[in-house]
Every structure is written in C-alpha cells, then in structure tokens.
C-alpha cells in the first residue's frame, strides 16, 4: 500500500517506521517546506500535522481522490466543512482524537461507566489529562472525546477548563516534560472515589493505530471511526 504522510514531525517519523515495517511504501512526506507532489499516487493519506495545516491537508487528499486518516486535533471547528467535502468527493475519512488501540477501548469503558453512574447520586465527575510541553492544544482532543462520551450518557451538558458548575465536567490540562499522554476520569463522592486511567508509555501505540486505520480505510468511501476499524460495539 502507498501512503502519504501529511506532517513529518515526531509522530510522522514513528508512523513512517511502522508503515515500512508492515510492508508499505511512503510516497510523500509533507512538511511546511514542500508541496503535495506525490499525493495523488497514494492509496491513503495519514495526517498528523498541526491545527493550522490539517484542513489544507485533508482537503488536498479529498481533491486528489485519496482517503485520509487524521489524528490532528485543534481544528474541529471546521469538521463539518471537511465532512461535506468528503461526501462531495465520495471520499473516505477517519478522524480521531487518538488512534491508540488501548485508548479506543478506554473510550468504550468510559461510556459504559458513565451509563452505570448516570442514576447514582452523590458523585461528581472530573478529568485530568497530562501531556508533553510541546502539545499545542488544551485540553487534548482525547480528553474532549472522553468528556463527550460522559455527556452523551449522563446529566452533564458541558466541559470546562475553568470552575465547573453542577452540569459541567472540569478538565485539568497539565503540560510537563515529555509525557506522551495520560488521561484519568474520576467519580468522586464524600464516601469514595471511582477512577479509570489510561497511560501511554510512548508514541508507538498512536502510530500503530493510525497505520492499522489506514490499512482498513484504503479503498473505502464514507465517514468512519476507530469503532468501525476495531469493530467495537
């Protein structure tokens, strides 16, 4: 399979190594200094860039009839625009805040716990996410996805980085060192606490999941998620 890498930072380089190990060919390594030359030769594009480049990368993929897997966060105010373009071009698209296989299982566990806790009084849910100092957006896209998973299955209606009201989920965003990513969801009461946590040890899991998603998406048309890739019900 021929892969175009849209974004060639640390994550892009790990994705490249894993893709090559799995027998794929890299036909484009796009960064801020080069063009999209070679994109049209790709079977699938993988976008791990920056928020300001993501929309251009995704648009270029659809306009070249190349399905795209995007793990860039911080651009979702234009998500509907990209969905419309994908449909217009009969493209294929997977966008996820986190491609780690473990995190996507964690998403399911988070939603299941939220359903269990929805009718139990006395607990307040909070979240904490910890990432490296180079991460540009806060809270992380993964934390937002976790909060949305709770909101869709409970009384909560919003998330916030500020002081939370009764219907808000407070997210604490910490930037320190070179932490790949740690996410904790806590239900706290005066009696006890229930906590679920996912800790990434390195970038390998994110990269492997993105390549697996690309392998699955190649040749497909439509809007998909990692639930489809992993067949998570």
C-alpha positions as CSV (number, residue, x, y, z in Angstrom):
1,X,0.0,0.0,0.0
2,X,1.2,3.5,-0.8
3,X,1.0,6.0,2.0
4,X,1.3,9.8,2.0
5,X,2.4,11.3,5.3
6,X,0.9,14.7,5.9
7,X,3.0,16.1,8.7
8,X,6.5,14.8,9.3
9,X,7.3,15.6,12.9
10,X,8.0,13.1,15.6
11,X,4.7,11.3,15.1
12,X,5.1,11.2,11.4
13,X,8.5,9.7,11.7
14,X,7.2,6.9,14.0
15,X,4.3,6.3,11.6
16,X,6.8,6.0,8.7
17,X,8.9,3.4,10.5
18,X,5.9,1.3,11.5
19,X,4.4,1.6,8.0
20,X,7.7,0.4,6.4
21,X,7.9,-2.4,8.9
22,X,4.4,-3.5,7.8
23,X,5.5,-3.6,4.1
24,X,4.0,-0.3,2.9
25,X,5.6,2.4,0.7
26,X,5.8,6.1,1.6
27,X,5.2,8.3,-1.5
28,X,5.1,11.7,0.2
29,X,6.5,13.2,3.4
30,X,4.8,16.5,3.6
31,X,6.0,19.2,6.0
32,X,5.9,23.0,5.8
33,X,8.7,23.2,3.3
34,X,7.4,21.0,0.5
35,X,4.3,20.6,-1.7
36,X,1.7,17.9,-2.2
37,X,3.6,16.4,-5.1
38,X,3.1,12.7,-5.0
39,X,-0.2,12.8,-3.0
40,X,-2.2,11.6,-6.0
41,X,-0.1,8.4,-6.1
42,X,-1.1,7.4,-2.6
43,X,-3.7,4.8,-1.7
44,X,-4.3,6.6,1.6
45,X,-3.0,9.7,3.5
46,X,-2.2,9.9,7.2
47,X,-2.4,13.4,8.6
48,X,-0.6,14.1,11.8
49,X,0.3,17.7,11.4
50,X,-0.7,20.9,13.3
51,X,-4.1,22.5,13.7
52,X,-3.3,25.3,11.1
53,X,-2.4,22.7,8.5
54,X,-4.9,20.0,9.0
55,X,-7.8,21.4,6.9
56,X,-5.5,22.1,3.9
57,X,-4.0,18.5,4.2
58,X,-7.4,16.9,4.4
59,X,-8.8,19.0,1.6
60,X,-5.9,18.2,-0.7
61,X,-6.4,14.5,0.0
62,X,-10.1,14.6,-0.9
63,X,-9.4,16.7,-4.0
64,X,-6.8,14.1,-5.1
65,X,-9.3,11.2,-4.5
66,X,-7.2,9.9,-1.6
67,X,-8.9,8.7,1.6
68,X,-7.4,10.2,4.7
69,X,-6.8,9.2,8.3
70,X,-6.4,12.3,10.5
71,X,-5.1,12.3,14.0
72,X,-4.5,16.1,14.2
73,X,-6.6,17.9,16.9
74,X,-7.5,21.5,17.5
75,X,-9.2,22.1,14.1
76,X,-12.6,20.6,14.7
77,X,-14.4,24.0,14.3
78,X,-14.1,23.1,10.6
79,X,-15.0,19.4,10.9
80,X,-18.4,19.8,9.3
81,X,-16.8,21.5,6.3
82,X,-14.4,18.6,5.9
83,X,-17.3,16.1,6.2
84,X,-19.2,18.0,3.5
85,X,-16.1,17.9,1.2
86,X,-15.6,14.2,1.8
87,X,-19.2,13.5,0.8
88,X,-18.9,15.8,-2.3
89,X,-15.8,14.0,-3.5
90,X,-17.1,10.5,-2.5
91,X,-14.0,10.2,-0.2
92,X,-13.1,8.1,2.7
93,X,-12.4,9.6,6.1
94,X,-11.4,8.6,9.6
95,X,-10.8,11.4,12.1
96,X,-9.9,10.5,15.7
97,X,-8.5,12.4,18.7
98,X,-6.5,9.3,19.5
99,X,-5.7,6.3,17.3
100,X,-4.2,4.2,20.2
101,X,-5.9,0.8,20.3
102,X,-5.9,1.0,24.1
103,X,-7.4,4.5,24.2
104,X,-10.2,3.4,21.9
105,X,-11.0,0.6,24.3
106,X,-10.8,3.2,27.1
107,X,-13.4,5.3,25.3
108,X,-15.8,2.4,25.4
109,X,-15.1,1.7,29.1
110,X,-15.6,5.4,29.8
111,X,-19.0,5.4,28.2
112,X,-20.1,2.2,29.9
113,X,-19.1,3.6,33.3
114,X,-21.0,6.9,32.5
115,X,-24.1,4.9,31.9
116,X,-23.7,3.0,35.1
117,X,-23.2,6.2,37.1
118,X,-25.9,8.2,35.5
119,X,-28.6,7.3,38.0
120,X,-26.3,7.2,41.1
121,X,-26.5,10.4,43.2
122,X,-23.6,11.9,45.1
123,X,-20.7,11.6,42.6
124,X,-19.1,14.4,40.7
125,X,-17.0,13.5,37.6
126,X,-13.7,15.3,36.8
127,X,-11.0,14.6,34.3
128,X,-7.2,15.2,34.1
129,X,-5.0,15.0,31.1
130,X,-1.2,15.2,31.1
131,X,0.9,15.8,28.0
132,X,4.3,17.0,26.9
133,X,5.2,20.7,26.9
134,X,5.1,20.7,23.0
135,X,1.4,20.0,22.7
136,X,-0.3,23.0,21.1
137,X,-3.9,22.5,22.2
138,X,-5.6,22.2,25.6
139,X,-7.5,20.2,26.7
140,X,-6.4,17.3,24.5
141,X,-8.7,16.0,21.8
142,X,-8.7,12.7,23.7
143,X,-9.9,14.5,26.9
144,X,-12.7,16.2,24.9
145,X,-13.7,12.9,23.4
146,X,-13.9,11.4,26.9
147,X,-15.9,14.3,28.2
148,X,-18.3,14.0,25.2
149,X,-18.7,10.3,26.0
150,X,-19.8,11.2,29.5
151,X,-22.1,14.0,28.3
152,X,-23.9,11.7,25.9
153,X,-24.6,9.2,28.6
154,X,-25.4,11.4,31.7
155,X,-26.8,14.6,33.1
156,X,-23.7,16.6,32.2
157,X,-24.1,19.1,29.4
158,X,-20.6,20.7,29.0
159,X,-16.9,20.5,29.8
160,X,-14.8,23.4,31.0
161,X,-11.2,24.2,32.0
162,X,-12.5,26.8,34.4
163,X,-14.6,26.4,37.6
164,X,-17.3,23.8,36.9
165,X,-20.9,24.2,37.7
166,X,-23.1,21.3,38.6
167,X,-23.7,20.3,35.0
168,X,-20.1,20.9,33.9
169,X,-17.2,18.4,33.7
170,X,-14.0,20.1,34.9
171,X,-10.9,19.1,32.8
172,X,-7.4,19.8,34.3
173,X,-4.9,20.1,31.5
174,X,-1.3,19.7,32.6
175,X,1.8,20.2,30.3
176,X,5.0,18.8,31.6
177,X,8.2,17.1,30.4
178,X,7.9,14.7,27.5
179,X,4.8,12.8,28.7
180,X,3.1,11.0,25.7
181,X,-0.3,11.2,27.2
182,X,-2.1,10.2,30.5
183,X,-5.9,10.5,30.9
184,X,-7.9,10.0,34.1
185,X,-11.6,10.0,34.7
186,X,-12.7,10.3,38.3
187,X,-16.1,10.0,40.0
188,X,-15.7,11.4,43.5
189,X,-18.1,11.5,46.5
190,X,-17.8,12.1,50.2
191,X,-17.6,8.4,50.7
192,X,-15.3,7.1,48.0
193,X,-13.9,7.6,44.5
194,X,-14.0,5.6,41.3
195,X,-11.2,6.2,38.8
196,X,-10.3,4.8,35.4
197,X,-7.0,5.8,33.8
198,X,-5.1,5.3,30.6
199,X,-1.3,5.9,30.4
200,X,0.6,5.9,27.1
201,X,4.2,4.8,27.5
202,X,5.4,6.1,24.1
203,X,4.1,7.2,20.7
204,X,4.2,3.7,19.3
205,X,0.5,3.0,20.1
206,X,-0.8,6.1,18.4
207,X,1.3,5.4,15.3
208,X,0.4,1.7,15.1
209,X,-3.3,2.5,15.4
210,X,-3.1,5.1,12.6
211,X,-1.4,2.7,10.3
212,X,-4.0,0.0,11.1
213,X,-6.7,2.5,10.4
214,X,-5.1,3.4,7.1
215,X,-4.9,-0.2,6.1
216,X,-8.6,-0.6,6.9
217,X,-9.7,2.6,5.1
218,X,-7.8,2.1,1.8
219,X,-10.3,1.6,-1.0
220,X,-13.4,2.6,1.1
221,X,-15.8,5.5,0.8
222,X,-17.6,7.1,3.7
223,X,-17.2,8.6,7.1
224,X,-15.8,6.1,9.7
225,X,-14.4,5.9,13.2
226,X,-12.0,3.7,15.1
227,X,-15.0,1.8,16.4
228,X,-15.5,0.6,12.8
229,X,-11.9,-0.3,12.4
230,X,-11.8,-2.2,15.7
231,X,-15.4,-3.5,15.5
232,X,-16.2,-2.1,18.9
233,X,-19.9,-2.3,19.6
